[in-house]
Amino acid sequence: MTKTTDLPQMFQMFNEIEHLLDTNEQTINSILINGNLINGNELKVIILFHKLSENTHITKRIKYGLEKLNNSVEIHPDMRGGIPVLKGTRMPLSRILAELLDDAVISRRITKIAKDCELDDKQIREFVEALSILLDCPFLK
């Protein structure tokens, strides 16, 4: 007969396992959970999903963001070499971000945001430029 574990017990077990992973100097290669052998990488994924499930707000935001990306972005190995593009076009996301940085109106808006929020406008521009660079590489081959 398989022993069942209720959710509070399971969450407690995951918290204890996470603590072991964080504090143990040795790598945990695998662990036996309810008769199933789980390797260390699988365990880290389980703990990540456990943490996300504890915070439904984060889960909802991630799901919403992924839906928006799915509606507006596509990646195909045979289109622009797998670089992300606007859905239904060949326009790379990296080019859109790069051109936004070159736009005078947006440049003034970045300066205003920086001033209003007491931020360094150069740092904001570097952030957008970094996104542009990161998106200018193939995600699929």
C-alpha positions as CSV (number, residue, x, y, z in Angstrom):
1,M,0.0,0.0,0.0
2,T,1.4,3.4,-1.0
3,K,1.5,6.0,1.8
4,T,-0.1,9.3,0.8
5,T,1.2,12.7,1.9
6,D,-1.1,15.7,2.4
7,L,0.0,19.1,1.1
8,P,1.2,20.6,4.4
9,Q,3.4,17.6,5.0
10,M,4.7,17.7,1.4
11,F,5.5,21.4,1.7
12,Q,7.3,20.8,5.0
13,M,9.2,17.9,3.3
14,F,10.2,20.2,0.4
15,N,11.3,22.9,2.8
16,E,13.5,20.4,4.7
17,I,15.0,19.1,1.4
18,E,15.6,22.7,0.2
19,H,17.4,23.4,3.5
20,L,19.5,20.3,3.0
21,L,20.5,21.4,-0.5
22,D,21.3,24.9,0.7
23,T,23.3,24.0,3.8
24,N,24.9,20.7,2.8
25,E,28.4,21.2,1.4
26,Q,28.1,17.9,-0.5
27,T,25.9,17.6,-3.5
28,I,22.8,15.5,-3.0
29,N,22.8,13.2,-6.0
30,S,19.3,11.7,-5.4
31,I,16.6,11.2,-2.8
32,L,13.8,8.7,-2.3
33,I,10.4,10.4,-2.2
34,N,7.3,8.1,-1.8
35,G,9.2,5.2,-3.3
36,N,10.4,7.3,-6.3
37,L,14.1,8.0,-6.8
38,I,14.5,11.7,-7.7
39,N,17.8,13.0,-8.8
40,G,19.3,16.3,-7.6
41,N,18.4,18.4,-10.8
42,E,14.8,17.0,-10.8
43,L,14.6,17.9,-7.1
44,K,15.7,21.5,-7.7
45,V,13.0,21.8,-10.4
46,I,10.4,20.4,-8.0
47,I,11.5,22.9,-5.3
48,L,11.3,25.8,-7.8
49,F,7.7,24.8,-8.8
50,H,6.9,24.3,-5.1
51,K,8.1,27.9,-4.4
52,L,6.1,29.2,-7.3
53,S,3.0,27.4,-6.3
54,E,3.2,28.9,-2.8
55,N,3.0,32.3,-4.4
56,T,0.0,32.3,-6.7
57,H,0.6,35.9,-7.6
58,I,4.0,35.1,-9.1
59,T,2.5,32.1,-10.9
60,K,-0.3,34.2,-12.4
61,R,2.2,36.9,-13.5
62,I,4.4,34.3,-15.1
63,K,1.4,32.7,-16.9
64,Y,0.2,36.1,-18.1
65,G,3.6,37.1,-19.3
66,L,4.0,33.9,-21.2
67,E,0.6,34.2,-22.8
68,K,1.5,37.8,-24.0
69,L,4.8,36.5,-25.4
70,N,3.0,33.6,-27.1
71,N,0.6,36.0,-28.7
72,S,3.3,38.4,-30.0
73,V,6.6,36.5,-30.5
74,E,7.6,33.5,-32.5
75,I,10.8,31.6,-32.9
76,H,11.5,29.3,-35.8
77,P,14.9,27.8,-36.8
78,D,14.2,28.5,-40.4
79,M,13.2,32.1,-39.9
80,R,16.1,34.5,-39.2
81,G,18.1,31.6,-37.9
82,G,15.9,31.1,-34.7
83,I,16.2,34.8,-33.6
84,P,12.9,35.9,-31.8
85,V,10.7,37.9,-34.1
86,L,7.3,39.6,-33.9
87,K,4.7,37.0,-34.7
88,G,3.7,36.9,-38.4
89,T,6.7,39.1,-39.4
90,R,10.5,38.8,-39.9
91,M,11.1,41.8,-37.6
92,P,13.6,40.8,-34.8
93,L,12.8,41.9,-31.3
94,S,16.4,43.0,-30.9
95,R,16.0,45.5,-33.8
96,I,12.8,46.9,-32.2
97,L,14.6,47.5,-28.9
98,A,17.6,49.0,-30.6
99,E,15.5,51.4,-32.7
100,L,13.5,52.4,-29.6
101,L,16.8,53.5,-28.0
102,D,17.6,55.6,-31.0
103,D,14.2,57.4,-31.0
104,A,14.3,61.0,-29.6
105,V,10.9,60.9,-28.0
106,I,11.7,57.6,-26.2
107,S,15.1,58.9,-25.3
108,R,13.4,61.9,-23.6
109,R,11.0,59.6,-21.9
110,I,13.8,57.5,-20.5
111,T,15.4,60.7,-19.2
112,K,12.1,61.7,-17.5
113,I,11.7,58.2,-15.9
114,A,15.2,58.4,-14.6
115,K,14.7,61.8,-13.2
116,D,11.3,61.1,-11.7
117,C,12.5,57.8,-10.1
118,E,16.0,59.2,-9.2
119,L,17.7,56.7,-11.5
120,D,20.6,56.9,-13.8
121,D,19.3,57.2,-17.3
122,K,22.5,55.6,-18.7
123,Q,21.7,52.5,-16.6
124,I,18.2,52.3,-18.1
125,R,19.5,52.6,-21.6
126,E,22.2,49.9,-20.9
127,F,19.4,47.6,-19.6
128,V,17.4,48.0,-22.8
129,E,20.5,47.6,-24.9
130,A,21.4,44.5,-23.0
131,L,17.9,43.1,-23.8
132,S,18.4,43.9,-27.4
133,I,21.8,42.1,-27.5
134,L,20.4,39.0,-25.6
135,L,17.5,38.8,-28.1
136,D,19.8,39.0,-31.1
137,C,20.8,35.4,-31.0
138,P,19.2,32.2,-32.1
139,F,17.0,30.4,-29.5
140,L,16.4,27.4,-31.8
141,K,18.6,25.8,-34.3
